């Protein structure tokens, strides 16, 4: 039965693209990137519907370089460098404070009067809000860190839960502890007790009052689902848009759960090698090729679970400081290529105050950023020894294809046929790292690559019909779902059962066209929708008759004429039953 409540974000039932950007999306990286990235205005029903991370987050995190010694001055310096380097203008907007900002004693984390971790005043004398204010003044967003549970010191002091009559000893399960990487001594919460949710709410409210825009909750595993659910509820009730990230090495068996609750989830352990000369392996090098190349397998396994609103997180991007990072230039380009193809968050781990020109050029390459931000996680289609090929199809009909030699010695010739990539040739090919055209290629592509080298291309089939997925359109009174098989792209639009629910596509074509609408109607009655182009009605309502089942898809066509430039094509439900499920439109 096609009936459910209207999706809402921040009290609104219309999920427009502008609103989602304001709630935590990123600005277009550039005119080049923007042209390759379609606006997304709704989130899959199986994805967190908090309206955030419609595209993968971009920014910087303190853990890789700053490691266990964050302080106010270092965080401000990195935020300043994010702007002065030009990275912020390209979309890298999050400045995330990771672990080791807290105070500890022999019993673990020291706490405030309501049992929440106390910030170390020696490291952050002005407090977290002042730091967040500095970040915000730069036009950036501020991220924070926590792990599940309640601190032992809170239980020993039996601190009150803010705004309630409950106390720490009412809500703590002192027979079990949580994973924690710093002060340890974190008891599990008794989530059956209402005070447990109230405690998490008070912590989230404190973070919101400080100006937190992104929260990483670490130490998550299959036993902490109740904790993740509690934090999800807590962040929502603050009324502040807070991007919710889970870490680390989460089990894939619970992928649907992570996708329902969060905006990203770490698919493996740390990318850092902990092989530097400093304490606990800190300092350069930050990583090595084994840590990067070991991500290919998990990226392939987790690929089906990524999409707008929820992303597979391969961990920090270790690019910025040249070879001292621990991988050479070829390997760094492969590193960024995989992260772009996988549509994983681009959270830098390097020292932004010492960026090299070579690495800055990598990080600000508009074509690579556009591949990361296109809202599609690539599939691996070739894995043979050191040779790998990945592909994704973008909404405009282009195919982005990455070839890799993942070995550490010896050149290797890596090839792919267009049929393997999913289309028939010929195709116009562009090298995305250099921007150079490689002309028309008939039916296959190959490159001889150095060890650790990559080739990333965009292939535009000569006979391609542009396809516009409904999930990438502007949606009013409806949601994106993926619970009925047979759709293309990452899902389909299920409009609300009301008069006036609509899906609006923005297309850049001109002249007479045949509009083909792919839809499903599992009821026995028609679900008519009106069609307008640039606000003008086109003919009478399209009937969208029964297709027999919600998994049976059919095409409806209509002749239309498009003007030069950007056109809007809107399909609007005309009855109380709304329209059918809409998969995509094509224009021929």
Secondary structure as the mmCIF struct_conf table of DSSP 4:
data_model
#
loop_
_struct_conf.conf_type_id
_struct_conf.id
_struct_conf.beg_label_comp_id
_struct_conf.beg_label_asym_id
_struct_conf.beg_label_seq_id
_struct_conf.end_label_comp_id
_struct_conf.end_label_asym_id
_struct_conf.end_label_seq_id
HELX_LH_PP_P HELX_LH_PP_P1 UNK A 5 UNK A 7
STRN STRN1 UNK A 9 UNK A 9
TURN_TY1_P TURN_TY1_P1 UNK A 10 UNK A 11
STRN STRN2 UNK A 12 UNK A 12
BEND BEND1 UNK A 13 UNK A 13
STRN STRN3 UNK A 14 UNK A 15
HELX_RH_AL_P HELX_RH_AL_P1 UNK A 17 UNK A 22
TURN_TY1_P TURN_TY1_P2 UNK A 23 UNK A 24
BEND BEND2 UNK A 29 UNK A 29
HELX_RH_AL_P HELX_RH_AL_P2 UNK A 31 UNK A 36
BEND BEND3 UNK A 37 UNK A 37
STRN STRN4 UNK A 44 UNK A 44
TURN_TY1_P TURN_TY1_P3 UNK A 45 UNK A 46
BEND BEND4 UNK A 47 UNK A 47
BEND BEND5 UNK A 50 UNK A 51
BEND BEND6 UNK A 54 UNK A 55
STRN STRN5 UNK A 58 UNK A 61
BEND BEND7 UNK A 62 UNK A 62
HELX_RH_AL_P HELX_RH_AL_P3 UNK A 63 UNK A 66
TURN_TY1_P TURN_TY1_P4 UNK A 67 UNK A 68
HELX_RH_AL_P HELX_RH_AL_P4 UNK A 72 UNK A 84
TURN_TY1_P TURN_TY1_P5 UNK A 85 UNK A 85
BEND BEND8 UNK A 86 UNK A 86
TURN_TY1_P TURN_TY1_P6 UNK A 87 UNK A 87
HELX_RH_3T_P HELX_RH_3T_P1 UNK A 88 UNK A 90
TURN_TY1_P TURN_TY1_P7 UNK A 91 UNK A 91
STRN STRN6 UNK A 94 UNK A 96
BEND BEND9 UNK A 99 UNK A 99
STRN STRN7 UNK A 102 UNK A 102
STRN STRN8 UNK A 104 UNK A 105
TURN_TY1_P TURN_TY1_P8 UNK A 106 UNK A 107
STRN STRN9 UNK A 108 UNK A 109
STRN STRN10 UNK A 111 UNK A 111
TURN_TY1_P TURN_TY1_P9 UNK A 113 UNK A 114
BEND BEND10 UNK A 115 UNK A 115
HELX_LH_PP_P HELX_LH_PP_P2 UNK A 116 UNK A 116
STRN STRN11 UNK A 117 UNK A 117
HELX_LH_PP_P HELX_LH_PP_P3 UNK A 118 UNK A 118
STRN STRN12 UNK A 119 UNK A 119
TURN_TY1_P TURN_TY1_P10 UNK A 121 UNK A 123
TURN_TY1_P TURN_TY1_P11 UNK A 125 UNK A 126
HELX_RH_AL_P HELX_RH_AL_P5 UNK A 128 UNK A 137
TURN_TY1_P TURN_TY1_P12 UNK A 138 UNK A 139
STRN STRN13 UNK A 141 UNK A 147
BEND BEND11 UNK A 148 UNK A 149
STRN STRN14 UNK A 150 UNK A 151
HELX_RH_AL_P HELX_RH_AL_P6 UNK A 152 UNK A 157
TURN_TY1_P TURN_TY1_P13 UNK A 158 UNK A 158
HELX_LH_PP_P HELX_LH_PP_P4 UNK A 159 UNK A 159
STRN STRN15 UNK A 160 UNK A 160
HELX_LH_PP_P HELX_LH_PP_P5 UNK A 161 UNK A 161
TURN_TY1_P TURN_TY1_P14 UNK A 162 UNK A 163
BEND BEND12 UNK A 164 UNK A 165
STRN STRN16 UNK A 167 UNK A 167
HELX_RH_AL_P HELX_RH_AL_P7 UNK A 168 UNK A 171
STRN STRN17 UNK A 172 UNK A 177
BEND BEND13 UNK A 181 UNK A 183
STRN STRN18 UNK A 186 UNK A 189
TURN_TY1_P TURN_TY1_P15 UNK A 191 UNK A 192
BEND BEND14 UNK A 193 UNK A 193
HELX_RH_AL_P HELX_RH_AL_P8 UNK A 194 UNK A 210
TURN_TY1_P TURN_TY1_P16 UNK A 211 UNK A 211
STRN STRN19 UNK A 214 UNK A 218
BEND BEND15 UNK A 219 UNK A 219
HELX_RH_3T_P HELX_RH_3T_P2 UNK A 222 UNK A 224
HELX_RH_AL_P HELX_RH_AL_P9 UNK A 225 UNK A 237
TURN_TY1_P TURN_TY1_P17 UNK A 238 UNK A 238
BEND BEND16 UNK A 240 UNK A 240
STRN STRN20 UNK A 243 UNK A 246
BEND BEND17 UNK A 248 UNK A 249
HELX_RH_3T_P HELX_RH_3T_P3 UNK A 252 UNK A 254
HELX_RH_AL_P HELX_RH_AL_P10 UNK A 255 UNK A 261
BEND BEND18 UNK A 263 UNK A 263
STRN STRN21 UNK A 264 UNK A 266
BEND BEND19 UNK A 268 UNK A 269
BEND BEND20 UNK A 271 UNK A 271
BEND BEND21 UNK A 276 UNK A 278
HELX_RH_3T_P HELX_RH_3T_P4 UNK A 279 UNK A 281
BEND BEND22 UNK A 283 UNK A 284
HELX_RH_AL_P HELX_RH_AL_P11 UNK A 289 UNK A 293
TURN_TY1_P TURN_TY1_P18 UNK A 294 UNK A 294
HELX_RH_AL_P HELX_RH_AL_P12 UNK A 295 UNK A 302
HELX_RH_3T_P HELX_RH_3T_P5 UNK A 303 UNK A 305
STRN STRN22 UNK A 307 UNK A 307
TURN_TY1_P TURN_TY1_P19 UNK A 308 UNK A 309
STRN STRN23 UNK A 310 UNK A 310
STRN STRN24 UNK A 311 UNK A 313
STRN STRN25 UNK A 317 UNK A 317
BEND BEND23 UNK A 320 UNK A 321
HELX_RH_3T_P HELX_RH_3T_P6 UNK A 322 UNK A 325
BEND BEND24 UNK A 326 UNK A 327
HELX_RH_AL_P HELX_RH_AL_P13 UNK A 329 UNK A 342
TURN_TY1_P TURN_TY1_P20 UNK A 343 UNK A 343
STRN STRN26 UNK A 346 UNK A 348
BEND BEND25 UNK A 350 UNK A 350
HELX_RH_3T_P HELX_RH_3T_P7 UNK A 352 UNK A 354
HELX_RH_AL_P HELX_RH_AL_P14 UNK A 357 UNK A 363
TURN_TY1_P TURN_TY1_P21 UNK A 364 UNK A 364
HELX_RH_AL_P HELX_RH_AL_P15 UNK A 366 UNK A 372
TURN_TY1_P TURN_TY1_P22 UNK A 373 UNK A 374
BEND BEND26 UNK A 375 UNK A 375
HELX_LH_PP_P HELX_LH_PP_P6 UNK A 377 UNK A 378
STRN STRN27 UNK A 379 UNK A 384
TURN_TY1_P TURN_TY1_P23 UNK A 385 UNK A 386
STRN STRN28 UNK A 387 UNK A 393
TURN_TY1_P TURN_TY1_P24 UNK A 395 UNK A 396
BEND BEND27 UNK A 397 UNK A 397
STRN STRN29 UNK A 399 UNK A 405
BEND BEND28 UNK A 408 UNK A 410
STRN STRN30 UNK A 412 UNK A 417
HELX_RH_AL_P HELX_RH_AL_P16 UNK A 418 UNK A 421
TURN_TY1_P TURN_TY1_P25 UNK A 422 UNK A 422
BEND BEND29 UNK A 423 UNK A 423
BEND BEND30 UNK A 425 UNK A 425
STRN STRN31 UNK A 427 UNK A 431
TURN_TY1_P TURN_TY1_P26 UNK A 432 UNK A 434
STRN STRN32 UNK A 437 UNK A 441
BEND BEND31 UNK A 443 UNK A 443
STRN STRN33 UNK A 444 UNK A 449
TURN_TY1_P TURN_TY1_P27 UNK A 451 UNK A 452
STRN STRN34 UNK A 454 UNK A 461
TURN_TY1_P TURN_TY1_P28 UNK A 462 UNK A 463
HELX_LH_PP_P HELX_LH_PP_P7 UNK A 464 UNK A 466
STRN STRN35 UNK A 467 UNK A 469
HELX_RH_3T_P HELX_RH_3T_P8 UNK A 470 UNK A 472
BEND BEND32 UNK A 473 UNK A 473
STRN STRN36 UNK A 474 UNK A 476
BEND BEND33 UNK A 477 UNK A 477
STRN STRN37 UNK A 478 UNK A 481
BEND BEND34 UNK A 484 UNK A 484
TURN_TY1_P TURN_TY1_P29 UNK A 485 UNK A 486
BEND BEND35 UNK A 488 UNK A 488
TURN_TY1_P TURN_TY1_P30 UNK A 489 UNK A 490
STRN STRN38 UNK A 492 UNK A 495
BEND BEND36 UNK A 497 UNK A 498
TURN_TY1_P TURN_TY1_P31 UNK A 499 UNK A 500
STRN STRN39 UNK A 502 UNK A 508
STRN STRN40 UNK A 511 UNK A 520
BEND BEND37 UNK A 523 UNK A 525
STRN STRN41 UNK A 529 UNK A 533
TURN_TY1_P TURN_TY1_P32 UNK A 534 UNK A 535
STRN STRN42 UNK A 536 UNK A 537
BEND BEND38 UNK A 539 UNK A 540
HELX_LH_PP_P HELX_LH_PP_P8 UNK A 541 UNK A 541
STRN STRN43 UNK A 542 UNK A 542
BEND BEND39 UNK A 548 UNK A 549
TURN_TY1_P TURN_TY1_P33 UNK A 550 UNK A 551
STRN STRN44 UNK A 554 UNK A 562
BEND BEND40 UNK A 564 UNK A 565
STRN STRN45 UNK A 566 UNK A 573
BEND BEND41 UNK A 575 UNK A 575
TURN_TY1_P TURN_TY1_P34 UNK A 576 UNK A 577
STRN STRN46 UNK A 581 UNK A 587
#
